[in-house]
Amino acid sequence: KHILNAQVSIRAPCCKQWFDCSECHAEAQTHPLARTTEMAFICKKCKKAFRKDMTVYEESDEYCPHCDNHYVIEAKTPQAVIGIEGEDARIDARLVKDEREKADPSRSVFTQDISDRLG
């Protein structure tokens, strides 16, 4: 919801529940997120849990130990977009403008009399 490309879920040490980010914890819980030196993660790629000691965190710790998924990446957050909101265009295409050019009806083979060419 807050981080669109979250690669891991983090276990909150205070309530022992899994969240994608600290903002998700703040929305769901009434208490503040407790700080700890050892964090528990679940990789969203391989679905396996692992722990990391944050006091000796190195560059090699940015990868899942089970599948080598790089989980420390730049976060993509939802951006506000100004536009017309409508239904799914595949279902209701009333808001979609047809940008195609209209065909010249005089060039169609269906409007010309070609009965003299048929055998």
C-alpha positions in Angstrom: 0.0 0.0 0.0 2.8 2.4 0.9 5.7 0.8 -0.8 4.6 -0.8 -4.1 7.8 -2.8 -4.7 8.4 -4.2 -1.2 10.5 -7.4 -1.5 10.2 -8.5 2.1 7.7 -8.4 5.0 9.1 -7.3 8.3 8.0 -8.8 11.6 7.3 -6.1 14.2 9.0 -7.1 17.5 6.4 -5.4 19.6 3.3 -7.3 18.4 4.8 -10.2 16.5 2.8 -9.4 13.3 4.1 -9.0 9.7 4.0 -5.7 7.9 5.4 -4.4 4.6 6.6 -1.2 6.1 6.5 0.9 9.3 3.6 3.0 8.0 1.5 -0.2 7.6 2.3 -1.0 11.3 1.3 2.6 12.3 -2.0 2.4 10.5 -3.0 -1.1 11.9 -1.7 -0.7 15.5 -2.2 1.8 18.3 1.3 1.4 19.8 4.6 2.7 18.3 6.9 0.3 16.5 9.5 -1.1 18.9 13.2 -0.9 17.8 15.4 -4.0 17.9 18.9 -5.0 16.6 17.8 -8.3 15.2 15.0 -8.2 12.6 13.0 -11.0 11.1 12.0 -10.9 7.4 10.0 -13.0 5.0 11.1 -12.9 1.4 8.1 -12.3 -1.0 9.9 -14.2 -3.8 10.6 -17.5 -2.1 8.3 -17.1 0.9 11.0 -18.1 3.4 11.8 -16.4 6.7 15.2 -15.3 7.8 16.8 -13.1 10.5 19.4 -10.4 10.2 21.5 -8.8 13.0 21.4 -5.1 12.2 24.5 -4.3 14.3 26.8 -6.2 11.8 24.8 -5.5 8.6 27.0 -5.7 5.5 26.3 -5.1 1.8 26.0 -8.9 1.3 23.1 -8.8 3.7 20.9 -7.0 1.2 20.1 -10.3 -0.5 17.7 -13.1 0.7 19.9 -16.0 1.9 17.6 -18.6 0.3 17.0 -17.2 -3.2 19.4 -14.3 -3.5 16.6 -11.8 -4.2 17.9 -8.3 -3.7 15.4 -6.8 -1.2 17.1 -3.5 -0.3 16.0 -1.5 -3.3 14.7 2.0 -3.9 11.1 2.2 -2.8 8.4 3.0 -5.3 5.6 4.8 -3.6 2.1 5.6 -5.0 2.0 8.9 -6.8 -1.1 11.1 -7.0 -2.4 11.3 -10.6 -4.8 14.0 -11.9 -7.2 12.6 -14.5 -10.6 11.2 -15.2 -11.4 8.1 -13.2 -13.7 5.7 -14.9 -14.4 2.0 -15.1 -12.1 -0.5 -16.7 -11.7 0.5 -20.4 -11.9 -3.2 -21.4 -15.4 -3.4 -20.0 -16.8 0.1 -20.5 -15.1 2.1 -23.2 -17.3 5.2 -23.2 -14.5 7.4 -21.8 -11.9 6.2 -24.3 -11.6 8.4 -27.4 -11.2 6.6 -30.7 -8.0 8.1 -32.2 -8.2 6.1 -35.5 -8.7 7.9 -38.8 -12.0 7.4 -40.6 -11.6 5.4 -43.8 -12.5 7.0 -47.1 -15.7 5.1 -48.2 -15.0 5.7 -51.9 -11.9 3.5 -51.5 -13.7 0.5 -50.1 -14.2 -2.7 -52.3 -17.6 -3.2 -50.8 -19.1 0.1 -52.1 -17.9 -0.3 -55.7 -19.8 -2.1 -58.4 -17.6 -4.9 -59.5 -20.3 -7.2 -61.0 -18.7 -6.8 -64.5 -15.4 -8.2 -63.2 -16.9 -11.4 -61.6 -17.1 -14.4 -63.9 
